[in-house]
Amino acid sequence: ALLTDSRRAAALKLGLVLVRELEALAIPGCKVDVRVEPVATRDRWTPTGVDDVEFYLSPNPGEELRPLARIASGGELSRVMLALHTLSATDEPGRTLIFDEVDAGIGGVAADAVGARLQALARRYQVLCITHLPQVAARAGTHFQISKTIRDGRTCTVLTRRDGPGREREVARMIAGADVSD
């Protein structure tokens, strides 16, 4: 009972700070409820406790809270994950945060908010981010382009650092596609 009570208190605090993070990531007016419930049957008890924890989300004002796993879009899930990573990051020396397309399913204002959040994290940690969005790539301190080529009938991945005009061209390509113009 003590562990369950502690979890419920922590879940309440997590829900409140998660709302602030999500609002900063372009999900204004959202609501979050982290629910801690006893497991239904004794056979599901584990050494880490007897509780089920589930995140409920209302990403839009006026909508009821529903299980995150069932209602969140890809972009909302990406931003929830970024928010949780941000909240769980500790100030350990040499810490690296890796985000693989954490910006999936978003664009425009949301992409700019995610880029700003990643840029802020990069002031405290080494951040590696794989992205297809120019709003995110443009905020990077260092930019690498990953491409695939075929050599001797085999696909090879090529990593190329982009600086100065090469970086500008790459961000422009990310915006415009194959045909980059002035």
BALOBA-1460 file (C-alpha; in Angstrom, 3 decimals):
// residues 182
<rec num="1" residu="a" x="0.000" y="0.000" z="0.000"/>
<rec num="2" residu="l" x="2.878" y="2.362" z="0.769"/>
<rec num="3" residu="l" x="4.441" y="1.786" z="-2.678"/>
<rec num="4" residu="t" x="1.083" y="2.316" z="-4.405"/>
<rec num="5" residu="d" x="0.490" y="5.535" z="-2.449"/>
<rec num="6" residu="s" x="3.979" y="6.786" z="-3.341"/>
<rec num="7" residu="r" x="3.381" y="5.966" z="-6.995"/>
<rec num="8" residu="r" x="0.055" y="7.807" z="-7.013"/>
<rec num="9" residu="a" x="1.645" y="10.915" z="-5.479"/>
<rec num="10" residu="a" x="4.481" y="10.800" z="-8.028"/>
<rec num="11" residu="a" x="1.980" y="10.207" z="-10.858"/>
<rec num="12" residu="l" x="0.049" y="13.342" z="-9.895"/>
<rec num="13" residu="k" x="3.232" y="15.446" z="-9.972"/>
<rec num="14" residu="l" x="4.348" y="13.864" z="-13.258"/>
<rec num="15" residu="g" x="1.006" y="14.659" z="-14.874"/>
<rec num="16" residu="l" x="1.312" y="18.334" z="-13.915"/>
<rec num="17" residu="v" x="4.865" y="18.804" z="-15.207"/>
<rec num="18" residu="l" x="4.113" y="16.753" z="-18.326"/>
<rec num="19" residu="v" x="1.300" y="19.182" z="-19.209"/>
<rec num="20" residu="r" x="3.771" y="22.103" z="-19.005"/>
<rec num="21" residu="e" x="6.257" y="20.278" z="-21.241"/>
<rec num="22" residu="l" x="3.589" y="19.356" z="-23.795"/>
<rec num="23" residu="e" x="2.297" y="22.917" z="-23.934"/>
<rec num="24" residu="a" x="5.865" y="24.036" z="-24.729"/>
<rec num="25" residu="l" x="5.878" y="21.411" z="-27.504"/>
<rec num="26" residu="a" x="2.823" y="22.905" z="-29.240"/>
<rec num="27" residu="i" x="0.052" y="20.916" z="-27.550"/>
<rec num="28" residu="p" x="-1.722" y="23.843" z="-25.833"/>
<rec num="29" residu="g" x="-4.632" y="23.186" z="-23.524"/>
<rec num="30" residu="c" x="-3.851" y="19.497" z="-23.139"/>
<rec num="31" residu="k" x="-4.632" y="17.473" z="-20.036"/>
<rec num="32" residu="v" x="-2.679" y="14.497" z="-18.690"/>
<rec num="33" residu="d" x="-3.622" y="11.989" z="-16.024"/>
<rec num="34" residu="v" x="-1.171" y="9.284" z="-14.969"/>
<rec num="35" residu="r" x="-3.317" y="6.577" z="-13.414"/>
<rec num="36" residu="v" x="-2.013" y="4.007" z="-10.941"/>
<rec num="37" residu="e" x="-4.359" y="1.069" z="-10.344"/>
<rec num="38" residu="p" x="-3.869" y="-2.260" z="-8.558"/>
<rec num="39" residu="v" x="-3.375" y="-5.161" z="-10.970"/>
<rec num="40" residu="a" x="-6.454" y="-7.302" z="-11.476"/>
<rec num="41" residu="t" x="-4.985" y="-10.660" z="-10.480"/>
<rec num="42" residu="r" x="-2.338" y="-11.866" z="-8.058"/>
<rec num="43" residu="d" x="-0.474" y="-13.788" z="-10.816"/>
<rec num="44" residu="r" x="0.587" y="-10.420" z="-12.314"/>
<rec num="45" residu="w" x="2.393" y="-9.297" z="-9.171"/>
<rec num="46" residu="t" x="6.082" y="-8.642" z="-9.777"/>
<rec num="47" residu="p" x="9.125" y="-7.735" z="-7.662"/>
<rec num="48" residu="t" x="8.527" y="-4.095" z="-8.715"/>
<rec num="49" residu="g" x="5.002" y="-3.971" z="-7.360"/>
<rec num="50" residu="v" x="1.347" y="-4.734" z="-7.856"/>
<rec num="51" residu="d" x="0.272" y="-1.662" z="-9.837"/>
<rec num="52" residu="d" x="-0.622" y="-0.915" z="-13.434"/>
<rec num="53" residu="v" x="0.350" y="2.557" z="-14.614"/>
<rec num="54" residu="e" x="-1.341" y="4.089" z="-17.641"/>
<rec num="55" residu="f" x="-1.085" y="7.531" z="-19.203"/>
<rec num="56" residu="y" x="-4.343" y="9.259" z="-20.189"/>
<rec num="57" residu="l" x="-4.271" y="12.250" z="-22.518"/>
<rec num="58" residu="s" x="-6.624" y="14.891" z="-23.808"/>
<rec num="59" residu="p" x="-4.560" y="16.635" z="-26.506"/>
<rec num="60" residu="n" x="-7.308" y="19.130" z="-27.368"/>
<rec num="61" residu="p" x="-9.418" y="21.412" z="-25.168"/>
<rec num="62" residu="g" x="-12.925" y="20.060" z="-24.619"/>
<rec num="63" residu="e" x="-11.955" y="16.437" z="-25.241"/>
<rec num="64" residu="e" x="-12.152" y="13.825" z="-22.503"/>
<rec num="65" residu="l" x="-9.095" y="12.037" z="-21.177"/>
<rec num="66" residu="r" x="-8.468" y="8.730" z="-22.955"/>
<rec num="67" residu="p" x="-5.673" y="6.138" z="-22.847"/>
<rec num="68" residu="l" x="-2.613" y="7.583" z="-24.589"/>
<rec num="69" residu="a" x="-1.840" y="4.279" z="-26.314"/>
<rec num="70" residu="r" x="-5.213" y="4.300" z="-28.074"/>
<rec num="71" residu="i" x="-5.836" y="7.921" z="-29.047"/>
<rec num="72" residu="a" x="-2.563" y="9.757" z="-29.606"/>
<rec num="73" residu="s" x="-1.420" y="10.542" z="-33.138"/>
<rec num="74" residu="g" x="2.154" y="9.773" z="-34.176"/>
<rec num="75" residu="g" x="3.102" y="13.415" z="-33.672"/>
<rec num="76" residu="e" x="1.536" y="13.535" z="-30.231"/>
<rec num="77" residu="l" x="3.303" y="10.331" z="-29.220"/>
<rec num="78" residu="s" x="6.595" y="11.774" z="-30.468"/>
<rec num="79" residu="r" x="6.144" y="14.886" z="-28.363"/>
<rec num="80" residu="v" x="5.068" y="12.916" z="-25.268"/>
<rec num="81" residu="m" x="8.245" y="10.838" z="-25.603"/>
<rec num="82" residu="l" x="10.390" y="13.972" z="-26.004"/>
<rec num="83" residu="a" x="8.706" y="15.516" z="-22.957"/>
<rec num="84" residu="l" x="9.297" y="12.373" z="-20.874"/>
<rec num="85" residu="h" x="12.945" y="12.210" z="-21.988"/>
<rec num="86" residu="t" x="13.355" y="15.871" z="-21.092"/>
<rec num="87" residu="l" x="11.823" y="15.387" z="-17.650"/>
<rec num="88" residu="s" x="13.850" y="12.267" z="-16.894"/>
<rec num="89" residu="a" x="17.208" y="13.663" z="-18.004"/>
<rec num="90" residu="t" x="19.658" y="14.058" z="-15.161"/>
<rec num="91" residu="d" x="22.726" y="16.272" z="-15.085"/>
<rec num="92" residu="e" x="25.252" y="13.465" z="-15.314"/>
<rec num="93" residu="p" x="28.546" y="14.457" z="-16.940"/>
<rec num="94" residu="g" x="28.919" y="13.127" z="-20.475"/>
<rec num="95" residu="r" x="25.246" y="12.198" z="-20.851"/>
<rec num="96" residu="t" x="24.028" y="11.582" z="-24.409"/>
<rec num="97" residu="l" x="20.380" y="11.695" z="-25.480"/>
<rec num="98" residu="i" x="19.477" y="9.947" z="-28.731"/>
<rec num="99" residu="f" x="16.265" y="10.742" z="-30.593"/>
<rec num="100" residu="d" x="15.372" y="8.712" z="-33.681"/>
<rec num="101" residu="e" x="12.712" y="10.674" z="-35.560"/>
<rec num="102" residu="v" x="11.173" y="12.037" z="-32.346"/>
<rec num="103" residu="d" x="9.537" y="14.576" z="-34.668"/>
<rec num="104" residu="a" x="7.611" y="11.978" z="-36.711"/>
<rec num="105" residu="g" x="4.133" y="13.054" z="-37.733"/>
<rec num="106" residu="i" x="4.554" y="16.765" z="-37.040"/>
<rec num="107" residu="g" x="5.336" y="19.894" z="-39.032"/>
<rec num="108" residu="g" x="5.052" y="23.675" z="-38.896"/>
<rec num="109" residu="v" x="4.727" y="25.186" z="-35.439"/>
<rec num="110" residu="a" x="5.050" y="21.814" z="-33.694"/>
<rec num="111" residu="a" x="8.271" y="21.032" z="-35.592"/>
<rec num="112" residu="d" x="9.721" y="24.396" z="-34.606"/>
<rec num="113" residu="a" x="8.784" y="23.776" z="-30.946"/>
<rec num="114" residu="v" x="10.417" y="20.337" z="-31.016"/>
<rec num="115" residu="g" x="13.531" y="21.822" z="-32.645"/>
<rec num="116" residu="a" x="13.713" y="24.497" z="-29.949"/>
<rec num="117" residu="r" x="13.351" y="21.889" z="-27.189"/>
<rec num="118" residu="l" x="16.091" y="19.707" z="-28.687"/>
<rec num="119" residu="q" x="18.328" y="22.757" z="-29.055"/>
<rec num="120" residu="a" x="17.761" y="23.629" z="-25.375"/>
<rec num="121" residu="l" x="18.592" y="20.061" z="-24.336"/>
<rec num="122" residu="a" x="21.786" y="20.258" z="-26.402"/>
<rec num="123" residu="r" x="23.015" y="23.059" z="-24.144"/>
<rec num="124" residu="r" x="23.186" y="20.521" z="-21.276"/>
<rec num="125" residu="y" x="23.786" y="17.208" z="-23.051"/>
<rec num="126" residu="q" x="25.136" y="15.741" z="-26.222"/>
<rec num="127" residu="v" x="22.037" y="15.255" z="-28.368"/>
<rec num="128" residu="l" x="21.966" y="13.006" z="-31.414"/>
<rec num="129" residu="c" x="18.805" y="13.454" z="-33.443"/>
<rec num="130" residu="i" x="17.769" y="11.739" z="-36.643"/>
<rec num="131" residu="t" x="15.269" y="13.952" z="-38.451"/>
<rec num="132" residu="h" x="13.701" y="14.650" z="-41.822"/>
<rec num="133" residu="l" x="12.464" y="18.086" z="-40.759"/>
<rec num="134" residu="p" x="14.344" y="21.250" z="-41.731"/>
<rec num="135" residu="q" x="12.929" y="23.070" z="-38.672"/>
<rec num="136" residu="v" x="14.782" y="20.607" z="-36.457"/>
<rec num="137" residu="a" x="17.942" y="20.194" z="-38.568"/>
<rec num="138" residu="a" x="18.427" y="23.964" z="-38.844"/>
<rec num="139" residu="r" x="18.813" y="24.228" z="-35.052"/>
<rec num="140" residu="a" x="21.599" y="21.656" z="-34.805"/>
<rec num="141" residu="g" x="25.081" y="22.661" z="-33.744"/>
<rec num="142" residu="t" x="26.542" y="20.082" z="-36.127"/>
<rec num="143" residu="h" x="24.792" y="18.613" z="-39.154"/>
<rec num="144" residu="f" x="25.448" y="15.269" z="-40.808"/>
<rec num="145" residu="q" x="23.639" y="14.022" z="-43.884"/>
<rec num="146" residu="i" x="23.009" y="10.303" z="-44.125"/>
<rec num="147" residu="s" x="22.516" y="8.924" z="-47.614"/>
<rec num="148" residu="k" x="22.550" y="5.551" z="-49.321"/>
<rec num="149" residu="t" x="24.532" y="4.571" z="-52.402"/>
<rec num="150" residu="i" x="25.032" y="1.338" z="-54.246"/>
<rec num="151" residu="r" x="28.597" y="0.038" z="-54.632"/>
<rec num="152" residu="d" x="29.361" y="-3.249" z="-56.319"/>
<rec num="153" residu="g" x="25.682" y="-4.201" z="-56.126"/>
<rec num="154" residu="r" x="25.468" y="-3.548" z="-52.351"/>
<rec num="155" residu="t" x="23.739" y="-0.726" z="-50.520"/>
<rec num="156" residu="c" x="26.104" y="1.404" z="-48.453"/>
<rec num="157" residu="t" x="25.251" y="4.150" z="-45.991"/>
<rec num="158" residu="v" x="27.325" y="7.323" z="-46.267"/>
<rec num="159" residu="l" x="27.675" y="9.901" z="-43.501"/>
<rec num="160" residu="t" x="28.741" y="13.382" z="-44.638"/>
<rec num="161" residu="r" x="29.296" y="16.382" z="-42.388"/>
<rec num="162" residu="r" x="27.599" y="19.496" z="-43.746"/>
<rec num="163" residu="d" x="29.040" y="22.914" z="-42.887"/>
<rec num="164" residu="g" x="28.561" y="26.428" z="-44.290"/>
<rec num="165" residu="p" x="27.108" y="26.503" z="-47.811"/>
<rec num="166" residu="g" x="26.838" y="22.698" z="-47.872"/>
<rec num="167" residu="r" x="24.638" y="22.819" z="-44.795"/>
<rec num="168" residu="e" x="22.506" y="25.580" z="-46.294"/>
<rec num="169" residu="r" x="22.019" y="23.484" z="-49.433"/>
<rec num="170" residu="e" x="21.077" y="20.430" z="-47.373"/>
<rec num="171" residu="v" x="18.500" y="22.317" z="-45.288"/>
<rec num="172" residu="a" x="17.154" y="23.837" z="-48.532"/>
<rec num="173" residu="r" x="16.906" y="20.322" z="-50.005"/>
<rec num="174" residu="m" x="15.008" y="19.208" z="-46.921"/>
<rec num="175" residu="i" x="12.568" y="22.062" z="-47.506"/>
<rec num="176" residu="a" x="12.244" y="21.920" z="-51.300"/>
<rec num="177" residu="g" x="12.953" y="18.299" z="-52.194"/>
<rec num="178" residu="a" x="15.065" y="17.282" z="-55.190"/>
<rec num="179" residu="d" x="14.916" y="20.628" z="-57.014"/>
<rec num="180" residu="v" x="16.572" y="23.284" z="-54.861"/>
<rec num="181" residu="s" x="16.385" y="26.829" z="-56.214"/>
<rec num="182" residu="d" x="17.848" y="30.107" z="-55.071"/>
